[in-house]
Amino acid sequence: MKSTIEHAEDTREAVPAADGEGAGAAPTPRQLVKLAVSIDEADFDRDIDQAFRKIGREATLPGFRAGKVPRKVLEARIGIAAARDEALRDAVPSYLAQAVREHDIDLIATPEVEITGGADEGPVSFEAVCEVRPVITVPGYGGLRVELPSPAASDTEIDEAVDTERRRQGALVEAERPIASGDHVTLTLAGTRDGEPVPGLNTEDWLYEVGKGWVAEGFDDRLIGSTAGDELSFSANPSGMSEPADFEVTITTVQELVLPKITDEWVSENLGEFDTIDAWRGSIAERLGTQKLNQARNLLIERATTALAELVDVPAPDSMVSGDLQARVQNTVQQFQSQGISIDQWLSATGQSADSFIEALKEQSVKAVKVDLALRAVATAEAIEADDDDLNAEYARIAMQVRQKASEVRKAYEKNDAVTDLKAQMRKSKALDWLLEHAEVVDEGGNAIDTDLLLGKTHDHDHDHDDHDHEHDHEGH
């Protein structure tokens, strides 16, 4: 087999407008190469012989056992054309794959193949127009700026946590005054519509905190300013209902929540693990800080890749977007099916149309494709590679996950011709690590956040590359 490669022009025309008037939008330009492949006649004759064997396994002729019909007999019965057609269908994809590997073509779509010679007799040749992954540059990636929630607890957040505990240990005391927001009232409630009780709106001696807004539109406003013993009548729309109901409300008691005064003594008596206010507040700050740090870590990759995608000023190739979108749709449908839910049921429950659902996923696909192109560009610009040691380490990591030997994992990747794709994913992962380490990470106020802290390089945590795997799975093919 011999093959040559050359650049090819994208000759597609604009898609007609939906209304049939005027020109439609031009398709996203594709980067194409054309492979010209010629196959030695002797090699293709072996493919024809293989095709005859395939046909022979299915043929039944008197005097011959199944699958044992000689080629000459089959050729005399059916002619060579049928076997030649079979050989073209089976062998051309194999020769194409060999040429793609030989010229290191990064395919992103199924090639368009045309037989240019040998369809009926003689040497076989064909041409394949291949869409390849664009190679881009990403100006500004070195100064990537990522905004995250601050991983440190603020004084306001600590105060709120302190007040929550004070309210939990507060005491209800009868209030000799009109009702104010935040008071706890005991009341008898009767809600009717056309004289019939409305389910869920009839109760006695119900303790309710004014200001929660749970019952009906304007309900709490009606209570404020009233006093114990008052009887109220009014109409309002119950929460979650579109039609109004008639309310009869009798207020039995009005109580206010008295919060304890915070002192070292109170902390020691009521929060046994702490002796002082400062120790208690320090513990709250540490707990909230851990929660906020985890939140920031969870957002880091998503925010960083979003910022990176925004630097890509070329359109995402349609074929890559379509491939990613198809995988997302299939994964989503399978996830719902595993939970016993059909996609139609989920769309109905969430009030979405199929079109809006697909469009939302398509936005994610466009971002994923741009991130894929950008990470490859960063890897090239920074001379980031995945060497044999990296590859062996990855085989070992995968082997632990699937509970196989690393050698078996390697053989599986080699057999499926997937080593190149694996190294590309590893290279992208290393490029993402480089970006995260060099990004300017700030909080909402523009204050710098310690990147080492986010990446787990302090507090005795190791940076876990598995955190990237899910994101990477959607960013490339």
PyMOL commands that set and color helices and strands:
alter all, ss='L'
color gray80, all
select helices_A, chain A and resi 41-58+71-78+80-102+141-143+155-168+219-223+264-270+277-310+318-338+343-350+354-381+388-402+406-415+419-438+451-454+466-473
alter helices_A, ss='H'
color red, helices_A
select strands_A, chain A and resi 2-8+32-39+112-117+124-131+145-147+171-174+184-193+196-209+231-236+245-258+440-442
alter strands_A, ss='S'
color yellow, strands_A
deselect
rebuild
show_as cartoon
